[in-house]
Amino acid sequence: MSDVVSIDPRTGQAVEVVARETTTEEVDRLCSAAQAAAAGLETLGRDGRAALLRALADALEDRREDVVAVADRETALGPVRLNGELTRTCYQLRLFAEVLGEGSYVEAAIDHAGDTPMGPRPDLRRMLVPIGPVAVFGASNFPLAFSVPGGDTASALAAGCPVVVKAHGSHPATSQLVFDILAAAAEKAGAPAGTLGVVHGVQAGADLVAHPAIRAVGFTGSVTGGRALLQIIEQRPDPVPFFGELSSLNPVVVTPKAAAERGATIGIELVGSFTLGGGQFCTKPGLVFVPAGADGDGVVEAMAAAVREAGAPVLLNEGIATAYGRIAGGLADADGVEVLARGAQPAGAGFQAAPLLLTTTAADLPDEVTEECFGPVSVVARYEGTADLFGALAEMPSSLTATVLRGQGETELPLAVSAKLRPRAGRMIYDAYPTGVAVSWAQHHGGPWPSTNSQHTSVGTTAIRRFLRPVTWQGAPADLLPPELTDDYRGIPRRVDGVLELPR
């Protein structure tokens, strides 16, 4: 097998060999260990798993300086961004500990035996239980929050599912370091052996999703990568759920009134959003609808000025940098598209990229501009009126987000725009920008295809739902029931004979 090499994106040079690619036999061993750990992890109970998650967060905090240093060297995202990401990572581990304590996620329901209009009913008790070992694929653009210690891992462990992570090739040293930290903390916290595992290499990822012990897959990446994994899963004797976050254009609509009131501010803020993190956010606004006319010109001129002043960010890896050059170049050359502004050109070695602002018309929207381009590029589509705008919105692919920037007190047009966008987005945003996804109880980070392939979220507390399955106990004696389904248990919200009962 080949060496797994860590590359510095600022120079493009290899820095160290992190590991060897994981063999098929090693994948089998890790998956079998995860399968063996499943019962013990579930037996820890909600309180035991909450303690485990807090221990993992504490262990990462204790090694903050080391983790940030390695991640910065390997991603060029900078200490400020990476410290914030590590804080987010620890927060979501602790938030899922709170989810376990609160307990409503198990959806406990009890229907006692009795007469109904349809005849006698048996005693029925239902709740969600762990689905089994989960494969998690780390994302390139978030080496912590969407990688080995990220939200998929946190939510799967909270659900009671052992996790085997496919480390991303963009940051293998970071992945291995945080895995070692987590594995040691899990052992110290009393988690069964096999609760966590990590593999390296493309073939190892394919072997992982094909392994019979794996019962679900969490993936953040490209449509191409997602389709490849889905094909492997479909060829299994027992296909398993695949939860993929894949592609997102994240359209933004600037209303005429918003352009008139604060056009220059909107322009500057939009550029800040689509260049944030080198434009390597899944929520980057890739297409912005701006009204034609003088007020819209103010938005566009401010955007162009900000792009011309923007430096050339370092992208995460050579593949992303190459794809950005090819796709952004194709966008610039597409019929009906003009280049409005370019940022600083790459200088020296490494994976730098020039920010790019393009323009076209909403009435003749080229197909190319409705596809995601990962990196610091955005397209402005000018619209003459609502017919232009609504016609273009009807052609939009589904996205993780859709944004409406309104004028003060404006409701009629934003309502109409929202009606067009809501069927195509998982999160509707008003008078703000889509980059940045808060971790919370009310968050949804998902959307119709191609943004995701399911109705679930990968961010927020309901992400746990992906890794649970429902089971009903019929006529079960009390000593065979989970504690949450026994009559005297009052620790979580439950629905008993159709009535919601709160804990006491």
Secondary structure, DSSP 4 states (H G I P E B T S, - for coil): --EEEEEETTTTEEEEEEEEPPPHHHHHHHHHHHHHHHHHHHHTHHHHHHHHHHHHHHHHHHTHHHHHHHHHHHH---HHHHHHHHHHHHHHHHHHHHHHHH-GGG--EEE-SEEETTEEE--EEEEEEE---EEEE--SS-TTTTSTTSHHHHHHHHHT--EEEE--TTSHHHHHHHHHHHHHHHHHTTPPTTSEEEE-SHHHHHHHHH-TT--EEEEES-HHHHHHHHHHHHTSSS---EEEE------EEE-HHHHHHHHHHHHHHHHHHHHGGGG--TT---EEEEESSHHHHHHHHHHHHHHHT---PBPS-HHHHHHHHHHHHHHHHSTT-EEEEE-PPP-SSSSB---EEEEEESTT--GGGGS---SSEEEEEEESSHHHHHHHHTTPPPEEEEEEE--TT--HHHHHHHHHHGGGEEEEEESS-SS----STT-----TTTTBSSS--SSSGGGGGGGEEEEEEES--GGGS-GGGSTT--SS-EEETTEEE---
